[in-house]
Amino acid sequence: MTTQNQNELPPKTCSIEKLVTNKKDIEKVLAGQKTATRRNGRYADIGEIMVLDGRNFQVDRVYQQELGDLTDEAARQEGYASVEDYKQSILSFHPGMPWLPEMKVWVHEFSAVTE
């Protein structure tokens, strides 16, 4: 895992509005079962606010990780019981995509904003 501060991050490749868009994933975030999402690009800055169903979630950490470094704990942050469950879900969304352990993804960790 590569930890970087905001000043070291490359430019975003997409907007935070596209960070979590799948209905099941949104439900998991709202229920507190999903506190991270992985993308092939950087979608958010640290401190940026994501709004889902009228609730605010702040991005706490953004860093790169290789798929081969995923742990069951990381899969639970994604809302899955294990790395294998997470892997099968991702592959079902992206038919034909290979699961390459050396492939780097951007991890976006977030938490609910409490007023």
FIMARFI-715625 format. One record per residue: y, x, z of N, C-alpha, C in turn. Coordinates in pm, whole numbers, always signed. Layout:
+--------+--------+--------+--------+--------+--------+--------+--------+--------+
:    n.v :    n.u :    n.w :   ca.v :   ca.u :   ca.w :    c.v :    c.u :    c.w :
+--------+--------+--------+--------+--------+--------+--------+--------+--------+
:      Y :      X :      Z :      Y :      X :      Z :      Y :      X :      Z :
...
+--------+--------+--------+--------+--------+--------+--------+--------+--------+
% end
This chain:
+--------+--------+--------+--------+--------+--------+--------+--------+--------+
:    n.v :    n.u :    n.w :   ca.v :   ca.u :   ca.w :    c.v :    c.u :    c.w :
+--------+--------+--------+--------+--------+--------+--------+--------+--------+
:   -117 :    +85 :     +0 :     +0 :     +0 :     +0 :   +123 :    +89 :     +0 :
:   +218 :    +54 :    -81 :   +344 :   +126 :    -86 :   +451 :    +40 :    -22 :
:   +509 :    +88 :    +89 :   +616 :    +14 :   +153 :   +748 :    +69 :   +102 :
:   +837 :    -22 :    +63 :   +966 :    +18 :     +8 :  +1075 :    -63 :    +74 :
:  +1193 :     -4 :    +88 :  +1304 :    -86 :   +137 :  +1376 :   -146 :    +16 :
:  +1466 :   -238 :    +43 :  +1532 :   -312 :    -64 :  +1599 :   -220 :   -166 :
:  +1656 :   -109 :   -121 :  +1727 :    -19 :   -212 :  +1635 :    +55 :   -307 :
:  +1505 :    +62 :   -272 :  +1411 :   +136 :   -356 :  +1336 :    +46 :   -454 :
:  +1354 :    -85 :   -444 :  +1280 :   -177 :   -528 :  +1337 :   -180 :   -669 :
:  +1250 :   -189 :   -770 :  +1299 :   -203 :   -907 :  +1356 :   -343 :   -927 :
:  +1426 :   -368 :  -1037 :  +1482 :   -501 :  -1062 :  +1373 :   -608 :  -1064 :
:  +1413 :   -729 :  -1027 :  +1319 :   -841 :  -1031 :  +1281 :   -870 :  -1177 :
:  +1157 :   -917 :  -1196 :  +1110 :   -952 :  -1329 :  +1108 :  -1103 :  -1350 :
:  +1133 :  -1179 :  -1243 :  +1132 :  -1324 :  -1250 :  +1215 :  -1376 :  -1133 :
:  +1236 :  -1507 :  -1126 :  +1318 :  -1562 :  -1018 :  +1230 :  -1617 :   -905 :
:  +1288 :  -1624 :   -787 :  +1216 :  -1670 :   -669 :  +1164 :  -1813 :   -687 :
:  +1229 :  -1893 :   -769 :  +1184 :  -2030 :   -792 :  +1044 :  -2037 :   -852 :
:  +1000 :  -1928 :   -912 :   +867 :  -1925 :   -974 :   +764 :  -1853 :   -886 :
:   +804 :  -1816 :   -764 :   +714 :  -1739 :   -677 :   +592 :  -1822 :   -637 :
:   +613 :  -1943 :   -589 :   +503 :  -2032 :   -551 :   +525 :  -2164 :   -622 :
:   +441 :  -2194 :   -721 :   +460 :  -2315 :   -801 :   +337 :  -2405 :   -805 :
:   +220 :  -2350 :   -777 :    +97 :  -2429 :   -779 :    +99 :  -2529 :   -663 :
:    +68 :  -2656 :   -693 :    +75 :  -2762 :   -592 :     -7 :  -2730 :   -468 :
:   -130 :  -2682 :   -486 :   -214 :  -2649 :   -370 :   -154 :  -2535 :   -289 :
:    -96 :  -2437 :   -358 :    -32 :  -2326 :   -287 :    +90 :  -2374 :   -209 :
:   +169 :  -2463 :   -268 :   +286 :  -2517 :   -199 :   +241 :  -2589 :    -71 :
:   +135 :  -2668 :    -82 :    +83 :  -2739 :    +35 :    +38 :  -2640 :   +143 :
:    -25 :  -2529 :   +102 :    -68 :  -2427 :   +199 :    +51 :  -2362 :   +268 :
:   +158 :  -2334 :   +192 :   +278 :  -2275 :   +251 :   +338 :  -2372 :   +352 :
:   +353 :  -2498 :   +313 :   +413 :  -2599 :   +401 :   +331 :  -2619 :   +529 :
:   +199 :  -2602 :   +519 :   +110 :  -2618 :   +635 :    +99 :  -2491 :   +718 :
:   +165 :  -2383 :   +674 :   +158 :  -2257 :   +747 :    +31 :  -2178 :   +721 :
:    -45 :  -2215 :   +617 :   -172 :  -2148 :   +586 :   -156 :  -2036 :   +484 :
:    -38 :  -2027 :   +422 :    -13 :  -1923 :   +321 :   +121 :  -1858 :   +354 :
:   +119 :  -1727 :   +379 :   +240 :  -1654 :   +416 :   +268 :  -1537 :   +323 :
:   +192 :  -1530 :   +213 :   +213 :  -1423 :   +115 :   +165 :  -1470 :    -21 :
:   +222 :  -1412 :   -124 :   +172 :  -1437 :   -259 :   +184 :  -1308 :   -339 :
:    +88 :  -1289 :   -427 :    +85 :  -1170 :   -511 :   +112 :  -1210 :   -654 :
:   +194 :  -1130 :   -720 :   +232 :  -1154 :   -859 :   +228 :  -1022 :   -934 :
:   +220 :  -1032 :  -1068 :   +218 :   -909 :  -1148 :   +357 :   -850 :  -1165 :
:   +458 :   -921 :  -1119 :   +595 :   -871 :  -1122 :   +664 :   -899 :   -991 :
:   +786 :   -851 :   -979 :   +864 :   -873 :   -857 :   +951 :   -997 :   -877 :
:   +930 :  -1099 :   -791 :   +997 :  -1227 :   -806 :  +1106 :  -1251 :   -704 :
:  +1115 :  -1168 :   -601 :  +1211 :  -1196 :   -494 :  +1258 :  -1067 :   -429 :
:  +1377 :  -1076 :   -370 :  +1432 :   -968 :   -289 :  +1403 :   -996 :   -142 :
:  +1397 :   -892 :    -63 :  +1382 :   -907 :    +81 :  +1504 :   -983 :   +132 :
:  +1479 :  -1086 :   +214 :  +1586 :  -1168 :   +268 :  +1620 :  -1290 :   +183 :
:  +1569 :  -1294 :    +61 :  +1596 :  -1409 :    -26 :  +1524 :  -1533 :    +27 :
:  +1582 :  -1650 :     +2 :  +1527 :  -1775 :    +51 :  +1457 :  -1852 :    -62 :
:  +1334 :  -1893 :    -35 :  +1257 :  -1978 :   -125 :  +1259 :  -2118 :    -65 :
:  +1287 :  -2219 :   -146 :  +1292 :  -2358 :    -99 :  +1173 :  -2433 :   -157 :
:  +1090 :  -2488 :    -70 :   +976 :  -2569 :   -111 :   +982 :  -2702 :    -38 :
:   +988 :  -2809 :   -114 :   +990 :  -2944 :    -57 :  +1098 :  -2957 :    +50 :
:  +1214 :  -2897 :    +24 :  +1327 :  -2907 :   +115 :  +1321 :  -2816 :   +236 :
:  +1218 :  -2733 :   +247 :  +1206 :  -2640 :   +359 :  +1232 :  -2498 :   +309 :
:  +1296 :  -2417 :   +395 :  +1332 :  -2281 :   +359 :  +1232 :  -2179 :   +412 :
:  +1202 :  -2081 :   +328 :  +1113 :  -1970 :   +363 :  +1183 :  -1842 :   +321 :
:  +1191 :  -1747 :   +413 :  +1258 :  -1620 :   +385 :  +1156 :  -1514 :   +348 :
:  +1187 :  -1436 :   +246 :  +1102 :  -1325 :   +204 :  +1126 :  -1211 :   +303 :
:  +1019 :  -1169 :   +370 :  +1028 :  -1066 :   +474 :   +992 :   -926 :   +424 :
:   +897 :   -920 :   +333 :   +852 :   -790 :   +280 :   +817 :   -806 :   +134 :
:   +842 :   -700 :    +56 :   +804 :   -695 :    -84 :   +753 :   -553 :   -109 :
:   +630 :   -543 :   -158 :   +572 :   -411 :   -182 :   +460 :   -421 :   -285 :
:   +420 :   -307 :   -339 :   +310 :   -303 :   -436 :   +179 :   -273 :   -365 :
:    +72 :   -325 :   -425 :    -62 :   -305 :   -370 :   -161 :   -308 :   -486 :
:   -267 :   -229 :   -476 :   -374 :   -235 :   -575 :   -472 :   -344 :   -534 :
:   -524 :   -418 :   -632 :   -619 :   -525 :   -601 :   -738 :   -474 :   -520 :
:   -780 :   -351 :   -546 :   -893 :   -293 :   -474 :   -865 :   -269 :   -326 :
:   -737 :   -274 :   -286 :   -700 :   -254 :   -146 :   -691 :   -384 :    -68 :
:   -717 :   -497 :   -133 :   -711 :   -625 :    -64 :   -817 :   -632 :    +46 :
:   -779 :   -690 :   +157 :   -870 :   -711 :   +270 :   -885 :   -862 :   +291 :
:   -982 :   -899 :   +373 :   -997 :  -1041 :   +405 :   -873 :  -1092 :   +478 :
:   -809 :  -1007 :   +558 :   -685 :  -1047 :   +626 :   -577 :  -1080 :   +523 :
:   -565 :   -997 :   +418 :   -467 :  -1023 :   +312 :   -501 :  -1153 :   +240 :
:   -630 :  -1178 :   +218 :   -672 :  -1303 :   +153 :   -635 :  -1423 :   +240 :
:   -646 :  -1409 :   +371 :   -608 :  -1519 :   +462 :   -457 :  -1544 :   +454 :
:   -376 :  -1437 :   +438 :   -232 :  -1458 :   +418 :   -206 :  -1540 :   +293 :
:   -293 :  -1528 :   +195 :   -282 :  -1602 :    +70 :   -338 :  -1744 :    +82 :
:   -403 :  -1773 :   +196 :   -458 :  -1907 :   +218 :   -605 :  -1920 :   +182 :
:   -676 :  -1807 :   +174 :   -818 :  -1806 :   +139 :   -899 :  -1743 :   +251 :
:  -1027 :  -1777 :   +259 :  -1114 :  -1728 :   +366 :  -1152 :  -1581 :   +348 :
:  -1158 :  -1536 :   +223 :  -1204 :  -1399 :   +197 :  -1146 :  -1348 :    +65 :
:  -1159 :  -1218 :    +45 :  -1115 :  -1157 :    -82 :  -1190 :  -1221 :   -198 :
:  -1318 :  -1245 :   -181 :  -1397 :  -1305 :   -290 :  -1346 :  -1444 :   -325 :
:  -1313 :  -1526 :   -225 :  -1257 :  -1659 :   -252 :  -1125 :  -1648 :   -327 :
:  -1040 :  -1555 :   -284 :   -911 :  -1533 :   -350 :   -934 :  -1488 :   -494 :
:  -1022 :  -1393 :   -512 :  -1052 :  -1340 :   -646 :  -1099 :  -1452 :   -740 :
:  -1191 :  -1535 :   -694 :  -1243 :  -1642 :   -779 :  -1133 :  -1742 :   -815 :
:  -1044 :  -1769 :   -721 :   -934 :  -1860 :   -748 :   -841 :  -1803 :   -854 :
:   -804 :  -1677 :   -838 :   -715 :  -1611 :   -936 :   -778 :  -1610 :  -1074 :
:   -905 :  -1576 :  -1081 :   -972 :  -1570 :  -1211 :   -984 :  -1708 :  -1274 :
:   -992 :  -1813 :  -1193 :   -998 :  -1949 :  -1248 :   -863 :  -1990 :  -1309 :
:   -751 :  -1936 :  -1254 :   -618 :  -1964 :  -1310 :   -593 :  -1885 :  -1437 :
:   -659 :  -1770 :  -1450 :   -635 :  -1679 :  -1562 :   -768 :  -1647 :  -1632 :
:   -824 :  -1743 :  -1706 :   -953 :  -1721 :  -1773 :   -949 :  -1598 :  -1863 :
:  -1053 :  -1518 :  -1854 :  -1063 :  -1398 :  -1937 :   -994 :  -1276 :  -1879 :
:   -916 :  -1296 :  -1772 :   -849 :  -1182 :  -1710 :   -952 :  -1100 :  -1630 :
:   -955 :   -970 :  -1651 :  -1045 :   -889 :  -1570 :   -987 :   -865 :  -1430 :
:  -1073 :   -848 :  -1333 :  -1030 :   -811 :  -1197 :  -1045 :   -660 :  -1189 :
:   -935 :   -589 :  -1199 :   -938 :   -443 :  -1200 :   -888 :   -391 :  -1065 :
:   -975 :   -323 :   -988 :   -935 :   -276 :   -856 :   -810 :   -188 :   -857 :
:   -785 :   -116 :   -967 :   -668 :    -27 :   -973 :   -541 :   -100 :  -1018 :
:   -553 :   -228 :  -1057 :   -436 :   -304 :  -1102 :   -339 :   -324 :   -986 :
:   -212 :   -292 :  -1011 :   -109 :   -307 :   -907 :    -43 :   -444 :   -919 :
:    -22 :   -506 :   -804 :    +48 :   -633 :   -796 :   +160 :   -620 :   -694 :
:   +256 :   -713 :   -704 :   +365 :   -717 :   -607 :   +332 :   -820 :   -500 :
:   +334 :   -777 :   -376 :   +310 :   -865 :   -262 :   +445 :   -913 :   -210 :
:   +456 :  -1044 :   -192 :   +576 :  -1105 :   -136 :   +532 :  -1176 :     -8 :
:   +571 :  -1125 :   +108 :   +539 :  -1189 :   +235 :   +661 :  -1270 :   +280 :
:   +636 :  -1389 :   +333 :   +747 :  -1477 :   +371 :   +713 :  -1555 :   +497 :
:   +817 :  -1611 :   +556 :   +800 :  -1689 :   +679 :   +898 :  -1807 :   +677 :
:   +861 :  -1912 :   +749 :   +947 :  -2030 :   +757 :  +1075 :  -1995 :   +830 :
:  +1184 :  -2049 :   +780 :  +1314 :  -2031 :   +846 :  +1327 :  -2146 :   +947 :
:  +1346 :  -2108 :  +1072 :  +1365 :  -2210 :  +1174 :  +1512 :  -2216 :  +1209 :
:  +1566 :  -2334 :  +1209 :  +1710 :  -2353 :  +1232 :  +1741 :  -2335 :  +1378 :
+--------+--------+--------+--------+--------+--------+--------+--------+--------+
% end
